[in-house]
């Protein structure tokens, strides 16, 4: 009986870990705005509502952003960081006007 109980607890714990990992996956979002400033690994994006969003560029292809300059309109695709203090960009494209 003890081995059945122990096995059941192990299975339930493994299931709980899988549920937590699946639930922790971030939702991909798009942000459209104007580049305020850009550096090697970071960018600030001004949204149309007047707010500013810090962008982490470390997961984006450098070719997506190497020619960007302040004032350029872009679409940033990425996820909000777990700390909710920045967007981790996975791609950046110029916005069509």
Residue frames relative to the residue before (quaternion, step in Angstrom):
aa qw qx qy qz dx dy dz
X 1.0000 0.0000 0.0000 0.0000 0.00 0.00 0.00
X 0.6461 0.5335 -0.3247 0.4387 3.58 0.98 -0.85
X 0.6621 0.5000 -0.3200 0.4574 3.61 0.97 -0.78
X 0.6171 0.5256 -0.3502 0.4693 3.61 1.09 -0.62
X 0.6534 0.5052 -0.3080 0.4723 3.59 0.96 -0.85
X 0.6510 0.5075 -0.3093 0.4721 3.58 0.94 -0.87
X 0.6530 0.5084 -0.3106 0.4676 3.59 0.96 -0.84
X 0.6454 0.5204 -0.3164 0.4610 3.57 0.98 -0.81
X 0.6472 0.5096 -0.3153 0.4712 3.58 0.97 -0.82
X 0.6479 0.5135 -0.3201 0.4627 3.60 0.93 -0.84
X 0.6549 0.5011 -0.3119 0.4719 3.60 0.93 -0.85
X 0.6647 0.4990 -0.3074 0.4634 3.60 0.90 -0.86
X 0.6469 0.5049 -0.3205 0.4731 3.61 0.98 -0.78
X 0.6443 0.5069 -0.3252 0.4713 3.59 0.96 -0.81
X 0.6424 0.5128 -0.3212 0.4703 3.59 0.97 -0.80
X 0.6428 0.5244 -0.3229 0.4556 3.60 0.95 -0.83
X 0.6429 0.5120 -0.3249 0.4679 3.61 0.98 -0.79
X 0.6467 0.5099 -0.3218 0.4671 3.60 0.93 -0.84
X 0.6529 0.5081 -0.3139 0.4658 3.60 0.93 -0.85
X 0.6533 0.5064 -0.3191 0.4636 3.62 0.95 -0.81
X 0.6600 0.5002 -0.3158 0.4631 3.61 0.92 -0.83
X 0.6627 0.4890 -0.3067 0.4771 3.59 0.89 -0.88
X 0.6807 0.4944 -0.2858 0.4588 3.59 0.94 -0.84
X 0.6539 0.5335 -0.3099 0.4380 3.60 1.15 -0.51
X 0.4841 0.6672 -0.4487 0.3452 3.60 1.22 -0.19
X 0.3999 -0.7382 0.5018 0.2083 3.54 -0.93 0.93
X 0.4453 -0.6648 0.5372 0.2668 3.50 -1.24 0.60
X 0.4038 -0.6997 0.5357 0.2457 3.56 -0.94 0.92
X 0.0442 -0.8040 0.5927 -0.0195 3.56 -0.86 1.02
X 0.3034 -0.7265 0.5855 0.1933 3.56 -1.30 0.39
X 0.0992 -0.7712 0.6283 0.0254 3.53 -1.06 0.90
X 0.1186 -0.7863 0.6048 0.0431 3.57 -0.78 1.04
X 0.3047 0.7579 -0.5321 0.2229 3.56 -0.80 1.00
X 0.5726 -0.5785 0.4730 0.3372 3.50 -1.38 -0.31
X 0.4740 -0.6609 0.5022 0.2938 3.56 -0.93 0.92
X 0.2582 -0.7538 0.5865 0.1454 3.59 -0.82 1.03
X 0.7439 -0.1780 0.1416 0.6284 3.54 0.96 -0.99
X 0.1106 -0.7880 0.6040 0.0456 3.54 -1.25 0.49
X 0.0592 -0.7648 0.6409 0.0277 3.55 -1.12 0.80
X 0.7949 -0.3330 0.2038 0.4644 3.59 -1.24 -0.16
X 0.8374 0.1413 -0.0397 0.5265 3.62 0.90 -0.86
X 0.7537 0.3175 -0.1844 0.5451 3.60 1.27 -0.01
X 0.0383 -0.7700 0.6367 0.0172 3.49 -1.28 0.47
X 0.2359 -0.7241 0.6205 0.1869 3.56 -1.22 0.47
X 0.1498 -0.7963 0.5849 0.0374 3.54 -0.85 1.05
X 0.2403 -0.7503 0.6008 0.1354 3.58 -0.81 1.05
X 0.2692 -0.7657 0.5659 0.1450 3.56 -0.67 1.12
X 0.6618 -0.5380 0.3560 0.3818 3.55 -1.24 0.44
X 0.6526 0.5132 -0.3236 0.4539 3.61 1.16 -0.45
X 0.6228 -0.5768 0.3217 0.4194 3.58 1.31 0.10
X 0.5833 0.5704 -0.3875 0.4292 3.60 1.22 -0.20
X 0.3156 -0.7310 0.5785 0.1773 3.54 -1.30 0.42
X 0.1524 -0.7957 0.5842 0.0480 3.56 -0.98 0.93
X 0.3385 -0.7153 0.5670 0.2285 3.61 -0.82 0.94
X 0.1542 -0.7905 0.5904 0.0521 3.58 -0.92 0.96
X 0.2536 -0.7316 0.6189 0.1316 3.55 -0.94 1.02
X 0.2259 -0.8266 0.5081 0.0866 3.59 -0.54 1.18
X 0.4545 0.7478 -0.4202 0.2400 3.61 1.22 -0.21
X 0.7245 0.4005 -0.2535 0.5004 3.63 1.15 -0.42
X 0.5812 0.5630 -0.3741 0.4531 3.60 1.28 0.05
X 0.5553 -0.5786 0.4754 0.3616 3.56 -1.22 0.52
X 0.5123 -0.6710 0.4426 0.3024 3.58 -0.78 1.02
X 0.6095 0.5707 -0.3459 0.4281 3.58 1.07 -0.64
X 0.5911 0.5865 -0.3551 0.4249 3.58 1.21 -0.48
X 0.8369 0.2238 -0.0723 0.4943 3.58 1.02 -0.72
X 0.4639 0.7278 -0.4366 0.2539 3.64 1.16 -0.23
X 0.7429 0.3870 -0.2395 0.4909 3.61 1.08 -0.52
X 0.4568 0.6949 -0.4493 0.3265 3.59 1.24 0.12
X 0.0846 -0.7736 0.6271 0.0323 3.54 -1.22 0.62
X 0.6582 -0.4796 0.3754 0.4424 3.58 -1.20 0.33
X 0.7399 0.3741 -0.3035 0.4696 3.54 -0.98 0.93
X 0.5649 0.5955 -0.3881 0.4190 3.61 1.22 -0.35
X 0.3440 -0.7094 0.5777 0.2112 3.58 -1.07 0.82
X 0.0188 0.8209 -0.5666 0.0693 3.57 -0.78 1.05
X 0.2795 -0.6783 0.6432 0.2191 3.49 -1.44 0.24
X 0.1230 -0.7846 0.6066 0.0371 3.57 -0.67 1.15
X 0.1184 -0.7622 0.6341 0.0553 3.55 -0.87 1.02
X 0.3368 0.7390 -0.5283 0.2478 3.56 -0.84 0.95
X 0.4896 -0.6385 0.5054 0.3117 3.52 -1.30 -0.31
X 0.4933 -0.6136 0.5172 0.3357 3.54 -1.19 0.55
X 0.5127 -0.6591 0.4538 0.3110 3.59 -0.90 0.94
X 0.6369 -0.5327 0.3844 0.4035 3.61 -1.17 0.46
X 0.6671 0.4863 -0.2952 0.4810 3.59 1.13 -0.63
X 0.3376 -0.7763 0.4550 0.2763 3.58 1.38 -0.24
X 0.5184 0.6497 -0.4078 0.3779 3.58 1.11 0.67
X 0.7897 0.0958 -0.0657 0.6024 3.60 1.28 0.03
X 0.3959 -0.6534 0.5779 0.2871 3.53 -1.36 0.20
X 0.2615 -0.7391 0.6009 0.1560 3.56 -0.90 0.94
X 0.2710 -0.8083 0.5073 0.1260 3.55 -0.23 1.32
X 0.1725 -0.7583 0.6175 0.1176 3.54 -1.12 0.76
X 0.7856 -0.0371 -0.0180 0.6174 3.57 1.26 -0.36
X 0.1211 -0.7641 0.6315 0.0527 3.52 -1.24 0.60
X 0.0132 0.7895 -0.6124 0.0390 3.56 -0.91 0.95
X 0.5306 -0.5900 0.4853 0.3672 3.54 -1.14 0.54
X 0.4144 -0.6992 0.5292 0.2434 3.56 -1.04 0.85
X 0.4125 -0.6746 0.5432 0.2823 3.54 -1.06 0.73
X 0.3817 -0.7588 0.4878 0.2015 3.56 -0.89 0.94
